[in-house]
Amino acid sequence: MEAAGAGRAAPAVIPASVPKPRSRPADMAAAVSFLAPSLVVFAIFVYWPLVRRLYLSVHANDIIGRPTLFVGADQHRVMLTSPTLPGSSLNSWSSPRAWLTGTPIPATSRSPRQPQIDQYDQAVGAK
C-alpha cells in the first residue's frame, strides 16, 4: 500500500492575517544600547583619522609633525602641479601587489639625483 499523498508536499497553511510585530520603546533602547559601543569604536578608528587627515593636510608642519600654520589648499596645489607627480605615482602603483591589496609600494627606481649620489660615492670610495 502506498501512503496517501506520497511524493507530494503537503499544502502550506497560510493564516488569513498575520499580525506584524511591533517595536516597543524598550526594544529600541536595548538595540541602541547594544549598538552604541560598536558605533563609538567605529567612529574612533574610522572617522577620527579621516577628520585628522583633512585637518593636517591644510596645515604646514614643523619638524616634529605638529601643525603650525594654516596653508589651505596650497599644499595640494603644489603637489598636483609638481613635475615629478606622474613618475612617482607610476612607481608607487605599478606593482601587481599594489593593485590587488590597494596599498602603494615605495618606489625602488633610481632617483633624479642618482648621478650626483654615484659621483659622491665614487669620490669617497663608498662603492
DRENBAMAR-833427 format. One line per 5 residues: number of its first residue (from 1); their letters; for each residue x, z, y of N, C-alpha, C, O. Coordinates in steps of 0.05 Angstrom, whole numbers, plus 32768, in hexadecimal, padded with zeros to 4 digits. Last residue first. Example, Ala and Ser with C-alpha at 12.3 -4.5 7.8 and 13.67 -1.06 7.14 Angstrom:
// DRENBAMAR-833427
2> sa> 8101/808E/7FD3/8111/808F/7FEB/8102/809D/8001/810C/80A1/8017  8108/809C/7F8E/80F6/809C/7FA6/8108/809C/7FBE/811D/80A9/7FBE
This chain:
// DRENBAMAR-833427
127> kagva> 8662/7FC8/841E/8659/7FB9/8406/866F/7FB2/83F4/866A/7FA6/83DF  867A/7FE2/8448/8666/7FF1/8438/865E/7FE2/841F/8655/7FEF/840B  86A1/7FD5/846F/86A8/7FD5/8452/8694/7FE3/8440/869C/7FEF/842C  8695/7FCF/84A2/869C/7FEA/849A/86A3/7FEC/847C/86AB/8001/8472  868A/7F99/84A4/869E/7FA4/84B6/86A7/7FC0/84AD/86BF/7FC6/84AF
122> qdyqd> 8661/7F93/847F/867B/7F86/8479/8691/7F92/848B/86A7/7F96/8482  8638/7FAE/8499/8642/7FB8/847F/865D/7FAC/8478/866E/7FBA/846D  8633/7F8E/84C7/863C/7FAA/84CA/8647/7FB4/84AF/865C/7FC1/84AF  8620/7F5F/84AF/8639/7F5F/84BE/8644/7F7B/84C1/865C/7F7F/84BE  85EF/7F72/8499/8604/7F68/8488/8620/7F68/8496/8634/7F6F/848A
117> iqpqr> 85D4/7F7E/84C9/85DA/7F93/84B6/85F1/7F8B/84A3/8603/7F9B/849D  85CF/7F4B/84DE/85DE/7F5F/84ED/85E6/7F76/84DA/85FC/7F81/84DC  85AE/7F33/84B6/85CA/7F29/84BB/85DB/7F3D/84CA/85F3/7F3F/84C5  857F/7F54/84BA/8590/7F56/84A3/85AC/7F49/84A8/85BF/7F55/849E  8558/7F55/84E0/8572/7F60/84E8/8586/7F60/84D1/859C/7F6A/84D4
112> psrst> 852A/7F45/84C6/8536/7F32/84D9/8552/7F3B/84E2/8562/7F2B/84EB  8533/7F5A/8481/8529/7F5E/849C/8535/7F4A/84AE/854A/7F3E/84A7  8521/7F3F/8442/8536/7F45/8456/8529/7F47/8471/8517/7F38/8478  84EB/7F61/841E/84FB/7F4A/8427/850F/7F52/843C/850F/7F68/8446  84CA/7F88/840F/84E5/7F8A/8405/84F6/7F72/840D/850D/7F6F/8404
107> apipt> 8496/7FAD/842D/84A4/7F93/842B/84C1/7F99/8421/84CE/7FAB/842A  846C/7FD8/8408/8480/7FD4/841D/8490/7FBA/8418/8497/7FB4/8401  842C/7FC3/83F8/8446/7FCA/83ED/845B/7FC5/8403/845B/7FB0/8410  83E9/7FDB/8402/8400/7FC9/8409/841A/7FD4/83FD/841D/7FED/83F9  83B6/7FDF/83D3/83CA/7FEE/83E2/83E1/7FDB/83E9/83EB/7FCD/83D8
102> gtlwa> 8391/7FC9/83B1/8389/7FCC/83CD/839E/7FDB/83DD/8397/7FE3/83F4  839B/7FBC/837D/8396/7FD8/8383/838E/7FDD/83A0/8384/7FF2/83A6  839E/7F84/837E/838E/7F91/836A/8388/7FAE/8371/8371/7FB8/836C  83C0/7F78/83A8/83A5/7F6D/83A8/8393/7F7B/8394/837C/7F7F/8399  83EE/7F93/8399/83E1/7F9A/83B2/83C5/7F90/83B2/83B3/7F9E/83BC
97> rpssw> 83FC/7F79/836A/83F3/7F95/8369/83E5/7F9E/8382/83D2/7FAD/8381  840C/7F47/837D/83F2/7F49/836F/83E9/7F66/836C/83D1/7F6B/836C  8426/7F47/83C0/8429/7F4F/83A4/840D/7F50/8397/83FA/7F58/83A3  841F/7F3D/83F6/8423/7F27/83E4/8425/7F2E/83C7/8425/7F1C/83B6  8419/7F62/841F/8402/7F5D/840E/8406/7F46/83FA/83F3/7F3D/83EE
92> snlss> 844A/7F67/843A/843C/7F7F/8430/8426/7F79/841C/8421/7F89/840A  8458/7F33/8449/846A/7F43/8437/845B/7F5A/842B/8460/7F61/8414  842D/7F27/846B/8431/7F18/8452/8443/7F27/843F/843D/7F27/8427  8437/7F4C/8493/841E/7F4D/8484/8420/7F3E/846A/8417/7F48/8455  8467/7F39/84A6/8466/7F54/849A/844D/7F57/848A/844D/7F65/8475
87> gpltp> 8458/7F06/84BA/846C/7F09/84A5/846B/7F24/8497/846C/7F25/847E  8431/7F13/84E2/842A/7F02/84CA/843E/7F06/84B3/8436/7F07/849C  844F/7F37/8505/8438/7F40/84F6/8432/7F2E/84DE/842E/7F38/84C8  8478/7F27/8527/847F/7F2E/850B/8467/7F36/84FA/846B/7F3B/84E2  8464/7F1F/855A/846B/7F07/854A/8472/7F0E/852D/8473/7EFC/851C
82> stlmv> 842A/7F44/856D/8446/7F44/8565/844D/7F2B/8555/843D/7F24/8543  83F6/7F4A/857A/8404/7F34/8587/8421/7F33/857F/8430/7F22/8589  83E7/7F78/855E/83DA/7F5E/8557/83E8/7F46/8564/83E5/7F30/8559  8407/7FA0/8577/840A/7F99/855B/83FF/7F7E/8554/840C/7F6E/8546  83F3/7F9F/85AC/840F/7F99/85A7/8414/7F92/8589/8423/7F7F/8584
77> rhqda> 83BE/7FAD/85A2/83C4/7F93/85AE/83E1/7F8C/85A8/83E7/7F75/85A1  83C3/7FE0/858E/83B8/7FCC/857D/83BE/7FB0/8588/83C4/7F9E/8578  83D8/7FFB/85BA/83E8/7FF9/85A2/83DE/7FE4/858F/83EE/7FD6/8582  83AC/7FF6/85DE/83C6/7FE8/85E4/83D7/7FE6/85CB/83E4/7FD1/85C7  837C/800F/85DD/8381/7FFA/85C9/839B/7FEB/85CD/83A0/7FD7/85C0
72> gvflt> 8395/804D/85F3/837E/803B/85EE/8385/8027/85D8/8392/802E/85C4  83B9/8074/85FD/83C1/8058/8604/83AB/8044/85FE/83AE/802D/8604  83C5/80B5/860E/83B0/80A2/8607/83B9/8087/8610/83BE/8082/8627  83FB/80D9/85F4/83F1/80C9/860A/83DC/80B6/8600/83E0/80A8/85EC  8406/80F8/85C5/840E/8101/85DF/8400/80F3/85F6/83F9/80FF/860A
67> prgii> 83FE/8111/8584/83F4/80FE/8598/83FA/8109/85B4/83F5/8120/85BA  8438/811D/855D/8422/8128/856C/8418/8114/8581/8429/8108/858F  8465/810C/8544/844B/8100/853B/8433/810C/8549/841D/8106/8542  8497/8117/8554/848D/8127/853E/8472/811C/8534/846A/8123/851D  849F/80F5/857F/84B0/80F2/8567/84A6/8101/854F/84AB/80FA/8539
62> dnahv> 845B/80E8/8596/8477/80EF/859A/8486/80ED/857F/847B/80E3/856C  842F/80AF/859C/8438/80C7/858E/8455/80CE/8596/8464/80BC/859D  83F5/8097/85BE/8412/8095/85B9/841B/80B0/85AD/840F/80C5/85B3  83B4/808A/85A5/83C6/809C/85B3/83E3/8095/85AB/83E9/808E/8594  8393/806E/8584/8391/8068/85A1/83A2/807B/85B1/839F/807D/85CA
57> slylr> 839B/8081/8551/83A2/8065/8557/83A0/805E/8574/83AA/8049/857D  8388/80B5/854F/83A5/80B0/8551/83AD/8094/8558/83C2/808F/8563  8351/80AA/854B/835B/80B9/8562/8379/80B4/8565/8383/80AF/857C  834F/808F/851A/8346/8081/8532/8351/808F/854B/835A/8082/855E  8361/80B8/84F9/8370/809F/84FA/8368/8090/8514/837A/8085/8521
52> rvlpw> 8337/80DE/8500/8352/80E4/8508/8363/80CB/850B/8373/80C9/851E  830D/80C2/84E7/830B/80C9/8504/8327/80CF/850F/832E/80C7/8525  8321/80BE/84B3/831A/80A6/84C2/8319/80AC/84E0/8323/809C/84F0  8328/80F4/84A4/833F/80E3/84A7/8339/80C9/84B6/834A/80C0/84C5  82EF/8103/84A6/8303/810F/84B9/831C/80FE/84BA/8326/80F9/84D1
47> yvfia> 82D7/80E6/847C/82D1/80E0/8498/82E5/80EB/84AB/82EC/80DE/84BF  82F1/80F9/844C/82ED/80DD/8452/82E9/80D8/8470/82F8/80C8/847C  82F8/8130/8448/830D/811F/843C/8308/8101/8442/831B/80F1/843D  82CC/8147/8463/82E7/814F/8469/82FC/813B/8460/830F/8135/846E  82A0/812D/844C/82A6/8129/8468/82C2/8131/846F/82CF/8123/847F
42> fvvls> 82A5/8141/8417/82A6/8124/841C/82AD/811F/843A/82BD/810E/843F  829C/8177/8421/82B6/816F/8416/82BA/8151/841B/82CF/8148/8422  8267/8174/8433/827C/817F/8444/8297/8176/843B/82A8/816E/844B  824E/815F/8406/824D/8150/841F/8263/815A/8433/826F/814A/8441  8254/8189/83E2/8261/816F/83DD/8262/815E/83F6/8275/814F/83FA
37> palfs> 8236/81B2/83FB/8253/81B5/83F7/8261/819A/83F2/8277/8195/83FC  8200/8199/83FD/820F/81A0/8415/822D/81A4/8410/823D/8198/841F  81E5/8193/83CD/81F3/817C/83D8/8206/8184/83EF/821A/8176/83F3  81CD/81C5/83C3/81DF/81BA/83AF/81F0/81A3/83BB/8207/81A0/83B4  81AD/81CA/83F0/81C2/81DE/83EB/81D6/81D5/83D6/81ED/81DD/83D7
32> vaaam> 818B/819F/83EA/819E/819F/8401/81B4/81B3/83FC/81CB/81AE/8402  816E/81B1/83BD/817D/8198/83BC/8192/8197/83D2/81A9/818F/83CE  8156/81DF/83D1/8169/81E1/83BA/817A/81C8/83B9/8192/81CA/83B4  8135/81C9/83F8/814A/81DC/8400/815F/81DF/83EA/8177/81E1/83EF  8113/81AB/83D8/8124/819D/83EB/813B/81B0/83F4/8152/81A7/83F6
27> daprs> 80F9/81D3/83BC/8109/81BF/83AD/811D/81B1/83C0/8134/81AC/83B9  80DF/81EC/83E6/80F3/81FC/83D6/8105/81E9/83C7/811D/81ED/83C4  80BB/81C5/83F6/80D1/81CD/8408/80E7/81DD/83F9/80FE/81DB/8400  80AF/8197/83C0/80A9/81B0/83CF/80C0/81B7/83E1/80D7/81AF/83DC  8096/815A/83B0/80AE/8169/83B6/80A5/8181/83C8/8096/817E/83DB
22> rpkpv> 806B/814B/837B/806E/8150/8397/8088/8161/839B/808E/8173/838C  8061/8117/834D/806C/8131/8352/8072/8134/8370/807C/8122/837D  8022/80F7/8348/803E/80F6/8351/8049/8112/8356/803B/8123/8361  7FFA/80F3/830E/7FFF/8100/8328/801D/80FE/832F/802E/8102/831E  7FDF/80BB/82F4/7FF6/80CD/82F1/7FFC/80D9/830C/8002/80CB/831F
17> sapiv> 7FA3/80A9/82D7/7FB1/80AE/82F0/7FC7/80C2/82EB/7FC3/80D7/82DF  7F9C/8099/82A1/7F8E/808B/82B7/7F9B/8091/82D2/7F9E/807E/82E2  7FD5/8091/8277/7FC0/80A1/8284/7FB4/8093/829C/7FC1/8083/82A9  7FDE/8067/8243/7FE4/8069/8260/7FCE/807A/826C/7FB6/8072/826B  7FFC/8062/8208/7FE6/806F/8215/7FED/8073/8232/8000/8082/8238
12> apaar> 800D/8027/81E5/8015/803C/81F8/7FFC/8048/8205/7FE9/8039/820B  8001/801C/81A0/7FFB/8016/81BC/8002/802E/81CE/7FFD/8045/81C7  8038/801B/8173/801F/8027/817B/801A/8021/8199/802D/8021/81A8  8052/7FDF/815A/8055/7FF7/816A/8039/8001/8171/8026/7FF2/8175  8054/7FCA/8116/8049/7FC7/8131/804C/7FE2/8140/804B/7FF7/8135
7> gagaa> 8066/7FD6/80E5/8073/7FC0/80F3/8069/7FBD/810F/8074/7FAD/811E  8027/7FE9/80CE/8044/7FE9/80C9/8050/7FD1/80D7/8046/7FBB/80D6  7FF1/7FF4/80D2/8000/7FED/80EB/801E/7FED/80E7/802C/7FF1/80FA  7FEE/801F/809C/7FDE/8011/80B1/7FF0/800D/80C9/7FFB/801F/80D4  801A/8010/8068/8011/8023/807C/8002/8013/8091/800A/7FFD/8098
2> em> 8007/7FF2/802B/8015/7FF1/8045/8009/8005/8058/7FF1/800A/8058  8010/8000/7FE8/8000/8000/8000/8011/8000/8019/8026/800C/801B
